[in-house]
Amino acid sequence: MIAASAICINAEVKAQDDEFMPEMVGVPNFYFDAISLASTDPGMSRLDLYAEVPYSALHFYKLNDSFHSNYDLTFSVSDSLELLIDEKWVSESLDAKNYSESVSTHISNLTQRSFSLHPGSYVIEVRLKDNETQKITHQKRRVVVRDYSTPQFNMSDIMLVSRLSRDSAKVTIFPNISGIVSNERDTLTLFFEAYGSLAIDSVRFVLSVRNLGGMIMLSDTMMQQFKTTRKTNFPTIQVTHLVAGDYLLQIKAVPYVATDTGISRDTIISSVKPFSIRMKGLPFSINDLKKAIDQLQYIIDSDSLDAIRAAPSDRQRDLFMSFWKKKDPTPNTERNELMEEYYSRVQYANKHFGRFTEGWKSDMGMVYIIFGAPNNVESQPFPVDSKPREIWTYYELNQQFVFVDLTGFGDYRLQNSLWDLYRARSR
């Protein structure tokens, strides 16, 4: 591997093969969530769908002294065979006071629609159409809508809460639809509803958070008297000590039923919710700062990289952010487009070029991260009397990179000399 002092970023370079279209992972086009709750309609359940669209994902046009954007959202509900059951369409118009606001990753618009559905399994699709660019993006997810009418006790899905607003009459919930929690927060608030018959005496709720390896990172228990048929809950969990990464929250409810002979335990009910801890100011794809520092090796000289690695943990983030701040092409905005592009390439490399090592460490990953998507890819999987190979061509660089699968197991190695990389990078 080599230490590069610059990365080739060219928005005009496009791959002819869709396989090499880069994935922009700094900010998703939009977030959506589905929350199942009890309905007031007999035999039915309620499914609330939320879509949160960051301003940075939309195209704003300037009109007089402000910026404007408009888009359409379509919420579709299909059965398990993906046959359409119901659909709702929404048109949204947004105004931003200035350019910085129009490209902000921290300002977004939230849309919510509810569906009355029979309990069962469904396929949910949300489509976003930017009316200025006519670009359409969509997300699809399978969800299970519970039957809240028959069990003696049940509970809704879990919602992550961004903040609560309380007054004497009501509590207003501002949901966290993205599931992304800043590592600078101390606590995370949750919302869920519990439903039960009047026979329920009390309920013990067991909250736990596991990492993707299944290890329990925290747990807590709360006991509630249950003298109603519907109860809202807003528990909080401490997230201060959780490192950046992906987690699974689970709430188990253990109801206790009053009988003539005493109190007995009823069937255990549980709900789960994924969420992510991310470092403030960093792209969504970065969930491990030490690894993100290692991945700098294609854009930083070796001495500077060693200095960041050798720094105390509490200084590494400052040095990392300082490095990227100097390279920010738009320092007056909150986004650092170069950092987002760089780590989107790292994530793409990990997804597509990893065989016997992480994709970003592979030869293909190295070239992709430094130069981006090639203009043309010539694949020769079954050449006569030679090994499988791929040839990547970059027209603006007047350069080709040849990769050969020497083992026959998809481990493509770069055949160019390091001088070719240095020469191409300096153009």
C-alpha positions in Angstrom: 0.0 0.0 0.0 1.1 3.6 -0.6 0.7 6.9 1.3 -0.9 9.4 -1.1 -0.9 13.2 -0.5 -4.0 13.8 -2.6 -7.1 12.1 -3.7 -8.6 12.5 -7.2 -12.1 13.9 -6.8 -13.9 14.6 -10.1 -17.6 14.9 -10.1 -17.7 14.5 -13.9 -16.1 11.0 -13.8 -18.8 8.5 -14.3 -18.7 4.7 -14.6 -20.2 3.1 -17.7 -21.1 0.1 -15.5 -23.6 0.6 -12.8 -21.6 -1.6 -10.6 -19.1 1.2 -10.2 -21.5 4.0 -9.4 -20.3 5.4 -6.0 -22.6 5.2 -3.0 -22.9 8.5 -1.2 -23.1 7.4 2.4 -22.4 10.7 4.2 -26.1 11.5 4.3 -28.8 9.1 3.1 -31.4 10.5 0.7 -34.0 10.1 3.4 -34.8 8.1 6.5 -38.0 6.2 7.2 -39.5 4.2 10.1 -42.6 2.1 10.7 -44.2 1.9 14.1 -47.0 -0.5 14.9 -49.5 0.4 17.6 -53.0 -0.6 18.8 -55.9 0.9 16.9 -59.3 2.1 18.0 -60.9 0.2 15.1 -62.1 -3.2 16.1 -59.9 -6.1 14.8 -57.5 -3.7 13.3 -54.0 -2.4 14.2 -52.4 1.0 13.3 -49.2 1.4 11.4 -47.5 4.8 11.5 -45.0 5.6 8.7 -42.5 8.4 9.0 -40.2 9.8 6.4 -37.5 12.3 7.3 -35.8 14.1 4.4 -32.6 16.1 5.2 -32.3 19.4 3.3 -28.9 18.2 2.0 -30.6 15.4 0.1 -32.8 17.9 -1.9 -32.1 20.4 -4.7 -33.0 23.9 -3.7 -33.3 26.7 -6.3 -32.8 30.4 -5.5 -35.8 32.7 -5.7 -35.3 36.3 -4.7 -33.5 36.2 -1.4 -34.4 32.7 -0.3 -34.1 29.1 -1.5 -36.9 26.7 -2.3 -37.5 23.0 -2.8 -40.4 20.7 -3.3 -40.8 17.0 -3.4 -43.4 14.2 -3.4 -43.5 11.3 -1.1 -45.5 8.1 -1.7 -46.1 5.6 1.2 -47.1 2.2 -0.2 -48.4 -0.8 1.8 -48.4 -4.2 0.2 -49.1 -7.7 1.4 -46.4 -10.4 1.9 -46.6 -11.2 -1.8 -46.1 -7.5 -2.6 -49.6 -6.9 -3.9 -50.6 -3.3 -3.2 -53.1 -2.8 -0.4 -53.1 0.9 0.2 -51.1 4.0 -0.8 -50.9 7.6 0.3 -49.2 10.5 -1.5 -47.9 13.7 0.0 -46.4 16.9 -1.6 -44.0 19.0 0.5 -42.6 22.5 -0.1 -39.6 23.8 1.8 -38.0 27.2 2.2 -34.4 27.8 3.4 -33.2 31.2 4.5 -29.7 30.9 2.9 -27.5 28.5 1.0 -25.9 27.0 4.2 -29.3 26.1 5.4 -30.3 24.6 2.0 -27.4 22.1 2.2 -27.6 21.4 5.9 -27.4 17.8 7.1 -29.0 18.8 10.5 -32.2 20.4 9.1 -34.8 18.1 7.8 -38.5 17.8 7.1 -40.6 15.1 8.7 -43.8 13.6 7.2 -46.1 11.0 8.9 -49.0 9.0 7.7 -51.1 6.3 9.4 -52.7 3.2 8.0 -55.4 1.0 9.6 -54.4 -2.6 8.8 -55.3 -6.2 9.8 -52.5 -7.8 11.8 -50.0 -9.5 9.6 -46.8 -9.2 7.6 -46.5 -6.3 5.1 -44.0 -4.8 2.7 -43.6 -1.0 3.1 -42.1 1.1 0.4 -41.5 4.9 0.5 -40.6 6.8 -2.7 -39.1 10.2 -2.7 -39.3 12.4 -5.9 -37.3 15.6 -6.0 -39.5 17.7 -8.3 -36.7 20.0 -9.3 -34.3 17.3 -10.6 -37.0 14.6 -11.2 -34.7 12.2 -9.3 -36.6 9.3 -7.6 -35.2 7.3 -4.7 -37.0 4.6 -2.7 -36.6 2.4 0.3 -38.4 -0.9 1.0 -38.8 -2.8 4.3 -40.8 -5.8 5.6 -42.7 -5.2 8.8 -45.0 -7.2 11.1 -48.1 -5.6 12.4 -49.1 -7.2 15.7 -52.5 -8.3 16.8 -53.4 -6.2 19.8 -56.9 -7.4 20.3 -56.5 -11.0 21.5 -53.7 -11.3 24.0 -54.2 -10.4 27.7 -51.1 -8.1 27.4 -49.2 -6.6 24.5 -46.9 -3.7 23.7 -46.3 -1.5 20.7 -43.1 -1.1 18.6 -40.4 1.1 20.1 -39.8 4.6 18.9 -36.6 6.5 19.5 -37.3 10.0 20.7 -35.3 13.1 19.7 -36.9 15.3 22.3 -40.2 15.7 24.3 -42.2 18.9 24.8 -44.5 18.9 27.8 -47.3 21.2 28.8 -50.2 20.9 31.2 -52.4 19.2 28.6 -50.2 16.9 26.6 -46.8 15.5 25.7 -45.5 16.2 22.1 -43.1 13.7 20.8 -40.3 14.6 18.3 -39.2 11.2 16.9 -35.7 10.2 15.9 -36.4 8.5 12.6 -32.9 8.0 11.5 -31.9 5.9 14.5 -28.6 7.8 14.7 -27.6 9.0 18.1 -24.7 11.4 18.7 -22.0 10.1 21.0 -22.2 13.4 22.8 -25.6 12.6 24.3 -25.9 11.3 27.8 -29.3 9.6 27.5 -31.6 8.3 24.9 -35.4 8.6 25.4 -37.7 5.8 24.2 -41.5 5.7 23.6 -43.8 2.7 23.6 -47.3 1.8 24.6 -48.4 -1.1 26.7 -51.9 -2.7 26.5 -53.5 -5.0 28.9 -56.8 -6.2 30.4 -57.9 -5.0 33.9 -56.6 -8.4 35.2 -53.0 -7.2 34.8 -51.7 -6.3 38.2 -48.2 -5.1 37.3 -45.5 -5.3 34.6 -41.8 -5.7 34.8 -39.9 -4.2 31.9 -36.4 -5.4 31.2 -34.4 -3.1 28.9 -31.1 -4.3 27.3 -28.7 -3.1 24.6 -26.5 -5.5 22.7 -23.8 -4.8 20.1 -23.8 -6.7 16.8 -21.7 -9.4 18.4 -24.5 -10.2 20.8 -22.8 -8.8 23.9 -25.0 -7.0 26.4 -23.6 -3.5 26.8 -26.2 -2.3 29.3 -29.4 -3.4 31.0 -32.0 -2.0 33.3 -35.3 -3.1 34.9 -38.4 -1.1 35.8 -41.5 -2.2 37.6 -44.9 -0.6 37.0 -48.3 -1.0 38.5 -50.8 -1.5 35.7 -54.3 -0.3 36.5 -55.4 0.7 33.0 -55.9 -0.8 29.6 -53.4 1.5 27.8 -50.3 3.1 29.2 -47.6 5.3 27.5 -44.0 4.9 28.6 -41.0 7.2 28.1 -38.0 5.3 29.6 -34.5 6.6 29.2 -31.2 4.7 28.8 -27.7 5.9 29.4 -25.6 5.9 26.2 -22.6 7.9 27.4 -20.3 4.9 27.6 -21.4 3.3 24.3 -18.7 3.6 21.6 -19.6 4.5 18.0 -21.3 1.5 16.4 -24.5 -0.3 15.7 -26.7 -1.7 18.5 -30.0 -3.6 19.1 -32.3 -2.4 21.9 -34.7 -4.9 23.3 -37.6 -4.4 25.8 -39.1 -7.5 27.4 -42.4 -7.1 29.2 -43.2 -9.6 32.0 -46.9 -9.1 33.0 -48.3 -10.4 36.3 -51.9 -11.3 36.5 -54.1 -11.1 39.6 -56.1 -14.3 40.2 -58.1 -15.6 43.1 -55.1 -17.6 44.3 -52.6 -14.7 44.0 -50.4 -13.1 41.3 -49.0 -15.3 38.5 -46.7 -14.4 35.6 -48.2 -14.2 32.1 -46.6 -14.7 28.6 -43.5 -12.6 28.1 -43.8 -10.0 25.2 -40.8 -8.2 23.6 -40.0 -5.5 21.1 -36.7 -4.7 19.5 -35.2 -1.6 17.9 -31.9 -1.1 16.1 -30.0 2.2 16.6 -26.5 3.6 15.9 -24.1 5.7 17.9 -22.2 8.0 15.6 -19.5 10.6 16.2 -20.7 14.2 15.7 -19.5 15.8 12.6 -18.5 12.6 10.9 -20.1 10.8 8.0 -22.6 8.1 8.8 -20.3 5.4 7.5 -17.7 6.1 10.2 -18.5 4.0 13.3 -14.9 3.3 14.3 -12.5 6.3 14.6 -9.3 4.2 14.9 -10.2 2.4 11.7 -11.2 5.6 10.0 -7.7 7.0 10.9 -6.1 3.9 9.4 -8.1 4.4 6.2 -6.5 7.8 5.8 -3.4 6.2 4.4 -4.3 6.9 0.8 -4.6 10.7 1.3 -2.0 11.5 4.0 1.7 11.3 4.3 3.0 8.5 6.6 4.6 10.8 9.2 1.3 12.7 9.7 -0.6 9.5 9.9 1.8 8.1 12.5 1.4 11.3 14.6 -2.4 10.9 14.7 -2.1 7.2 15.6 0.3 7.9 18.4 -1.8 10.6 19.9 -3.9 9.9 23.1 -7.4 8.7 22.4 -9.0 12.0 23.4 -6.8 13.9 21.0 -7.1 11.6 18.0 -10.6 12.9 17.1 -9.4 16.5 17.2 -6.4 15.8 15.0 -8.6 13.7 12.6 -11.1 16.6 12.3 -8.3 19.2 11.9 -6.9 17.2 9.0 -10.2 17.1 7.2 -11.0 20.7 8.0 -7.9 21.9 6.1 -9.2 19.9 3.0 -12.9 21.0 3.3 -13.8 22.5 -0.2 -16.7 24.5 1.5 -15.4 25.5 4.9 -18.3 27.9 5.5 -20.8 25.1 5.5 -21.3 22.2 8.0 -20.7 19.5 5.4 -17.2 18.4 4.3 -17.9 17.0 0.9 -14.4 15.7 0.4 -14.5 13.7 3.6 -18.0 12.3 2.7 -16.8 11.3 -0.8 -13.6 9.7 0.6 -15.4 7.5 3.1 -18.2 6.7 0.7 -15.5 5.2 -1.5 -14.1 3.3 1.5 -17.5 1.8 2.2 -18.0 0.9 -1.5 -14.6 -0.8 -1.5 -15.5 -2.8 1.6 -18.8 -3.9 0.0 -17.5 -4.8 -3.4 -13.8 -5.7 -3.3 -13.4 -7.6 0.0 -12.3 -11.2 -0.5 -9.6 -12.3 1.8 -9.1 -8.9 3.4 -11.2 -5.8 4.0 -12.1 -4.2 0.7 -10.4 -0.9 1.4 -7.1 -2.8 1.9 -7.3 -4.6 -1.5 -5.6 -3.4 -4.6 -8.9 -2.7 -6.3 -10.1 -0.9 -3.2 -6.9 1.2 -3.1 -7.3 2.4 -6.7 -11.0 3.0 -6.3 -10.5 5.1 -3.2 -7.8 7.2 -4.7 -9.3 7.7 -8.2 -13.0 7.0 -7.8 -15.1 5.0 -10.3 -13.3 4.1 -13.6 -14.8 5.4 -16.9 -14.7 1.9 -18.4 -14.2 -1.6 -17.0 -13.1 -4.4 -19.3 -13.7 -7.8 -17.7 -11.9 -10.9 -19.0 -13.2 -13.7 -16.6 -12.2 -16.6 -18.9 -9.2 -15.6 -21.1 -7.4 -18.2 -23.1 -4.1 -19.3 -21.6 -4.0 -16.7 -18.9 -5.5 -15.7 -15.5 -8.9 -13.8 -15.2 -8.3 -10.0 -15.3 -10.0 -6.7 -15.2 -8.8 -3.5 -16.9 -9.9 -0.1 -15.4 -9.6 2.9 -17.7 -9.6 6.5 -16.5 -9.9 8.8 -19.6 -9.1 12.1 -17.9 -5.9 10.5 -16.4 -5.0 8.7 -19.7 -4.3 5.7 -17.5 -5.2 2.1 -17.3 -4.9 -0.2 -14.2 -4.7 -4.0 -14.8 -5.8 -6.4 -12.1 -5.2 -10.2 -12.4 -6.8 -12.9 -10.3 -3.6 -14.9 -9.6 -5.2 -17.6 -7.4 -8.6 -18.1 -9.2 -10.5 -17.2 -6.1 -11.4 -13.6 -6.9 -8.3 -12.1 -5.3 -7.4 -9.5 -8.0 -3.9 -8.0 -7.7 -2.7 -4.8 -9.3 -0.1 -5.4 -12.1 0.9 -1.8 -12.6 4.0 -0.5 -10.8 3.6 1.9 -7.9 5.1 4.5 -10.3 1.9 4.4 -12.4 -0.1 5.2 -9.3 2.1 8.2 -8.3 2.2 9.5 -11.9 -1.6 9.2 -12.3 -2.2 10.8 -8.8 -0.1 13.8 -9.7 -2.1 14.7 -12.8 
